[in-house]
Amino acid sequence: MLNPLDNYFEQKDEPIKSCLQYLRLLLISYPDITEHWKYGMPFYYYKEKMFCYLWIHKKLHQPYIGLVDGNKIDHQDLLQEKRARMKILLINHLEDVPEEKIKSILKSAFALRK
């Protein structure tokens, strides 16, 4: 029996599944980031505080990284939409994952926590 986190990733169809799994591995490769099941989704904590989460955009059907306190980060690729505190980074699952862009945005998000 899979835990809820593993089950979330396993139930997705390709190529979204591979994209989400890649993002998952990227996030947990950082020291001080831990993975949790919260609000029915994979949530990532940095130094024991909510940091980001992975989800799929309801209308665009694209995976994204949702950043807690993303409203404090100024980056052209982050979308606020109707969120007050969060911003999201959409990931095109049909292209290569923009790892350097993600790392740059995460670096800005880490800086907010220091």
C-alpha positions as CSV (number, residue, x, y, z in Angstrom):
1,M,0.0,0.0,0.0
2,L,1.4,3.4,-1.0
3,N,1.4,6.3,1.3
4,P,-0.6,9.4,0.2
5,L,2.4,11.2,-1.2
6,D,3.6,8.3,-3.4
7,N,0.0,7.6,-4.4
8,Y,-0.5,11.2,-5.5
9,F,2.5,10.9,-8.0
10,E,1.6,7.4,-9.1
11,Q,-2.0,8.2,-10.1
12,K,-1.0,10.9,-12.6
13,D,-0.7,10.2,-16.3
14,E,2.4,10.6,-18.4
15,P,4.0,13.1,-19.2
16,I,2.7,15.0,-16.2
17,K,3.7,12.2,-13.8
18,S,7.4,12.3,-14.9
19,C,7.4,16.1,-14.7
20,L,6.0,16.1,-11.1
21,Q,8.4,13.3,-10.0
22,Y,11.3,15.3,-11.4
23,L,10.1,18.4,-9.5
24,R,9.7,16.3,-6.4
25,L,13.3,15.0,-6.6
26,L,14.6,18.5,-7.3
27,L,12.9,20.0,-4.2
28,I,13.9,17.2,-1.8
29,S,17.5,17.4,-3.0
30,Y,17.9,20.7,-1.1
31,P,19.1,20.4,2.5
32,D,16.5,21.5,5.1
33,I,13.5,20.8,2.7
34,T,11.2,18.0,3.9
35,E,8.2,16.6,2.1
36,H,4.8,16.3,3.8
37,W,1.2,15.5,2.9
38,K,-0.9,18.6,3.7
39,Y,-4.2,19.9,2.4
40,G,-4.4,16.8,0.2
41,M,-1.2,17.7,-1.8
42,P,2.5,17.3,-1.6
43,F,3.8,20.2,0.5
44,Y,7.5,21.1,1.1
45,Y,8.8,22.7,4.2
46,Y,12.0,24.6,4.5
47,K,13.4,24.6,8.1
48,E,10.1,23.3,9.4
49,K,7.9,26.1,7.8
50,M,5.6,25.8,4.8
51,F,7.6,26.7,1.7
52,C,6.0,25.4,-1.5
53,Y,3.8,22.7,-3.0
54,L,3.2,20.8,-6.2
55,W,-0.1,20.8,-8.0
56,I,-1.8,20.8,-11.4
57,H,-3.5,24.0,-12.8
58,K,-7.2,23.3,-13.1
59,K,-7.7,25.2,-16.4
60,L,-4.3,24.9,-18.1
61,H,-3.7,21.2,-17.0
62,Q,-0.1,22.0,-16.3
63,P,2.0,21.1,-13.3
64,Y,3.2,24.0,-11.1
65,I,5.2,24.9,-8.1
66,G,3.2,27.0,-5.7
67,L,5.3,29.3,-3.5
68,V,4.2,30.3,-0.1
69,D,4.9,34.0,0.2
70,G,5.4,34.1,-3.5
71,N,3.8,37.5,-3.4
72,K,7.1,38.8,-2.1
73,I,9.1,37.6,-5.0
74,D,9.3,39.6,-8.2
75,H,9.9,37.3,-11.2
76,Q,8.3,37.6,-14.6
77,D,7.4,33.9,-14.8
78,L,5.5,33.8,-11.4
79,L,1.7,34.1,-11.7
80,Q,-0.4,35.6,-8.9
81,E,-3.8,34.9,-10.4
82,K,-6.4,35.3,-7.6
83,R,-4.1,34.2,-4.8
84,A,-3.3,36.6,-2.0
85,R,-0.1,35.1,-0.7
86,M,1.0,32.5,-3.2
87,K,2.4,32.7,-6.6
88,I,2.9,29.8,-9.0
89,L,5.4,28.8,-11.6
90,L,3.8,26.9,-14.4
91,I,5.9,24.0,-15.8
92,N,5.3,22.9,-19.4
93,H,5.3,19.2,-19.1
94,L,5.8,18.7,-22.8
95,E,9.2,20.5,-22.7
96,D,12.4,20.1,-20.7
97,V,12.0,21.3,-17.1
98,P,13.6,24.7,-16.8
99,E,15.8,23.7,-13.9
100,E,18.0,26.8,-13.8
101,K,14.9,29.1,-13.7
102,I,13.4,27.0,-10.9
103,K,16.7,27.1,-8.9
104,S,16.9,30.9,-9.3
105,I,13.3,31.4,-8.1
106,L,13.9,29.0,-5.2
107,K,17.0,30.9,-4.3
108,S,14.9,34.1,-4.0
109,A,12.3,32.2,-1.9
110,F,15.1,30.9,0.4
111,A,16.4,34.4,0.9
112,L,13.0,35.5,2.2
113,R,13.3,32.9,5.0
114,K,16.8,34.0,6.2
